[in-house]
Amino acid sequence: MVEDDQDLRQLFGMMLSAEHFEVYEAADGIAGLKALEDHPGAIDLVLTDLGLPGLGGVELISRVRAARPTVKIIGTSGFGSRNVREMVLSAGADEFFSKPFSMGDVIEKVKNMTQ
């Protein structure tokens, strides 16, 4: 989970952990890439916000896709225009959720994408 909002990141982490997922949390894109490098083979899905400090979410998605083509990727953003969705999917994400979103919907999608 790559999210700069600490409260949201921790909430997602707790909810996904309760669903028996192993969760690695990162506050920015660079830390997200480091988690991917530090845990080769352990990460099946990356859930990332787009508005990250430093390395943004779209660039993170592109780099994750290039480094680990089989990893599933979900992008999220408070800017939910059609152009943002298309940009995220073009960068290599498998799914996009516009904020505000239902955490239940995102967790259900994570479950479906990792089975």
C-alpha positions in Angstrom: 0.0 0.0 0.0 1.5 3.3 -1.1 -0.3 6.2 0.3 1.0 9.5 1.8 -2.0 10.0 4.1 -0.8 8.1 7.2 -4.3 7.5 8.6 -5.7 6.1 5.3 -2.5 4.0 4.8 -2.8 2.5 8.3 -6.6 1.9 7.9 -6.1 0.1 4.6 -3.2 -1.9 6.1 -5.4 -3.0 9.1 -8.4 -3.9 6.9 -6.3 -5.9 4.4 -4.4 -7.6 7.2 -7.8 -8.6 8.7 -8.5 -10.3 5.4 -5.2 -12.3 5.8 -3.1 -10.3 3.3 0.5 -9.5 4.2 0.7 -5.7 3.8 3.8 -3.6 3.2 3.2 0.1 3.7 5.0 3.0 2.0 4.4 6.8 2.3 5.8 7.7 -1.1 6.7 6.2 -4.5 10.4 5.7 -3.7 9.6 3.8 -0.6 7.1 1.8 -2.6 9.7 0.8 -5.1 12.1 -0.1 -2.3 9.4 -2.4 -0.7 9.1 -4.1 -4.1 12.8 -4.6 -4.3 13.1 -5.8 -0.7 10.4 -8.4 -1.1 10.9 -10.1 -4.4 8.2 -12.6 -5.1 6.2 -11.7 -2.0 4.2 -8.8 -3.5 1.3 -9.8 -5.8 -0.5 -6.5 -5.8 0.4 -2.8 -5.5 -2.3 -0.4 -4.3 -1.1 3.2 -4.8 -2.4 6.7 -4.6 -1.4 9.0 -7.5 -0.7 12.1 -5.5 2.5 11.1 -3.8 5.4 13.3 -2.8 8.6 12.8 -4.8 7.9 10.0 -7.2 4.2 10.2 -8.2 1.8 7.4 -8.5 1.7 7.3 -12.3 5.5 7.0 -12.5 5.4 4.4 -9.8 2.9 2.4 -11.7 5.0 2.6 -14.9 8.1 1.5 -13.0 6.4 -1.4 -11.2 4.9 -2.6 -14.5 8.4 -2.5 -16.1 10.1 -4.3 -13.2 7.4 -6.8 -12.3 5.0 -7.4 -15.2 2.8 -9.9 -13.4 2.2 -7.8 -10.3 -1.4 -6.5 -10.2 -1.8 -2.7 -9.7 -4.6 -0.6 -8.5 -4.4 3.2 -8.7 -6.4 5.6 -6.6 -6.9 9.3 -6.8 -9.0 12.2 -5.5 -9.0 13.5 -9.1 -11.4 11.0 -10.7 -11.9 12.4 -14.2 -12.0 10.1 -17.1 -8.6 11.4 -18.2 -7.0 10.4 -14.9 -8.5 6.9 -15.2 -7.1 6.5 -18.8 -3.7 7.9 -17.8 -3.5 5.4 -14.9 -4.5 2.4 -17.0 -2.2 3.5 -19.8 0.7 3.6 -17.3 0.0 -0.1 -16.6 -2.5 -0.2 -13.8 -5.1 -3.0 -13.9 -7.8 -1.0 -12.0 -8.5 2.6 -10.9 -10.7 3.8 -8.0 -11.7 7.5 -7.7 -11.8 8.9 -4.1 -13.9 8.8 -2.2 -14.5 5.1 -2.7 -15.9 2.3 -0.6 -13.1 0.5 1.2 -15.2 -2.6 0.9 -15.2 -2.3 -2.9 -11.4 -1.9 -3.0 -10.9 -4.9 -0.7 -13.2 -7.0 -2.8 -11.3 -6.1 -5.9 -8.0 -6.9 -4.2 -9.4 -10.3 -3.3 -10.6 -11.0 -6.8 -7.3 -9.9 -8.4 -5.1 -12.0 -6.1 -7.0 -15.3 -6.3 
